[in-house]
Amino acid sequence: MIPQPIAQQALPDETFTLLSDATIGVDDSGAQTIADRLAAQLRRSTGFALPVQQGTGTITLSANGPESLGAEGYELRADASGVTITAATAEGLFRGVTTLRQLLPAKAEADSEQEGPWEVAGTTISDSPRYGYRGVMLDVSRHFFTVEQVKHFIDLVSLYKINRLHLHLSDDQGWRIQVDTWPRLTEHGGSQQVGGGAGGYYTKADYADLVRYAAEHYITVVPEIDTPGHTNAALASYPELNKGDQAPDLYTETEVGFSSLTIDKDVTYAFLDDVFREVAEQTPGDLLHLGGDEAHSTPHSEYLAFVPKAAELVVKYGKRVMGWHEIADGPLPAGTVVQYWGTEDPKAQVLAQQAVEQGATLVLSPANRAYLDMKYHEETPLGLQWAGLVSVEQSYSWNPATLLPNVPASAIDGVEAPLWTETLDDLEKVEFMVFPRLPGIAELGWSPESALDWTTYRDRLAEQGPRWEVLGVNFYRAPEIDWR
Ligand SMILES: CC1=[NH+][C@H]2[C@@H](O1)O[C@H](CO)[C@@H](O)[C@@H]2O
């Protein structure tokens, strides 16, 4: 199972078998919705009626458990008499049901009736996460992905207890979220993508649908509007945003660092005020990511003046600032989360230290470990390799608590695996780069340090293969894994 739970005890003489007369019992703790969705999945794959009823059942779910279990913790017991999952919150119960899905045979994930038996080896599990931020980022700017495609992505990443979806909504190649007060951002700025194909964008209804769907999986959306660099799509949409009031053409290549908002124009801040307000209004989560990376065309003194002004607008609309680690070169508002994307370069590490010295916390996305767009090896047909080749082992074998020198473990909020999509224009390609590396990052975010061991992880990862086959996931069969 991935992520490895904090404590698990096998019950060697016990086996739970789901039979056709099985029921799912719930109490009045918000378990009903979670039970209904588990029942729907298992009805499809087992063909059993699986009624959901008040009280105990063959499988009994409750979110009325002790507060000591925490926001995402749960306890699970499977034995010959049945399965019980207890949590203190509906979110914790969802995490426990996610575990139960992995304890069942892989064919339980099928969307058509399969042969049994439906057995779970007897076990007791007590579990809760190491970090509160366990994220994945999908770059929908370089290549646009539809609402349905993002929902499919959410389904898959939620199997590994991921709880944050960072959507990279704007960049040089495309603006992907509707802003009523600046309609050309999507009409024009959202019309293309890398390679020149038709781009796309999320209407407010689309974005609300994604936010709701993510929340059903207890995943919070973190929207990113990248500034002041990576802004060609916005600059191409509105001449007045440009220094000389001349809009550049739309851009469909993959260079970085050539664009910048005009730091000394008032209209820039009126623009950001509208954008951040409209995005914040649609975002239940408390983080709004303002980017900040690779502002190579913004004079550094101007960058240092810009970040506090942009950050102030994020805070004005009730959100905490999140940004790539470059923003830590200047002052940061309280509650800021700095996303570290460095490799071993000392400059990035110093910025991370500066962030923490200011009281910011960190989300770790080391590019040579957590970037899912990095090639696995020289011959990988997709992805980039500027941060090096990232094998499955390389992606797993690091410790978030000790990655950065002079940064206390207490400053780490968690981890996030970014998927940049310069070379990925469909879900099959996305799945090939995300699996099998994402489960390892998810484990680094969830499991205790003591559970992190490549040799045992590698065997547990191999067991995910049959599950991905049933789910139709186009995963990379890394040769170093002894796939089942
Ligand atoms: C934070 C960050 N900025 C750059 C960098 O990561 O590398 C990505 C590709 O790996 C690229 O797409 C992105 O624009």
The ligand as an SDF file (V2000), in Angstrom:
LIG
                    3D

 14 15  0  0  0  0  0  0  0  0999 V2000
    9.0730   27.1920  -11.3690 C   0  0  0  0  0  0  0  0  0  0  0  0
    9.5720   26.8950  -12.7480 C   0  0  0  0  0  0  0  0  0  0  0  0
    9.6140   27.7490  -13.7470 N   0  0  0  0  0  0  0  0  0  0  0  0
   10.0250   27.0450  -14.9340 C   0  0  0  0  0  0  0  0  0  0  0  0
   10.7960   25.8660  -14.2990 C   0  0  0  0  0  0  0  0  0  0  0  0
   10.0480   25.6580  -13.0880 O   0  0  0  0  0  0  0  0  0  0  0  0
   10.8930   24.6910  -15.1210 O   0  0  0  0  0  0  0  0  0  0  0  0
    9.7230   24.2760  -15.8030 C   0  0  0  0  0  0  0  0  0  0  0  0
   10.0510   23.0880  -16.6950 C   0  0  0  0  0  0  0  0  0  0  0  0
   10.6170   22.0320  -15.9500 O   0  0  0  0  0  0  0  0  0  0  0  0
    9.1510   25.4190  -16.6520 C   0  0  0  0  0  0  0  0  0  0  0  0
    8.0060   24.9750  -17.3620 O   0  0  0  0  0  0  0  0  0  0  0  0
    8.7920   26.5650  -15.7140 C   0  0  0  0  0  0  0  0  0  0  0  0
    8.2350   27.6590  -16.4750 O   0  0  0  0  0  0  0  0  0  0  0  0
  1  2  1  0
  2  3  2  0
  2  6  1  0
  3  4  1  0
  4  5  1  0
  4 13  1  0
  5  6  1  0
  5  7  1  0
  7  8  1  0
  8  9  1  0
  8 11  1  0
  9 10  1  0
 11 12  1  0
 11 13  1  0
 13 14  1  0
M  CHG  1   3   1
M  END
$$$$
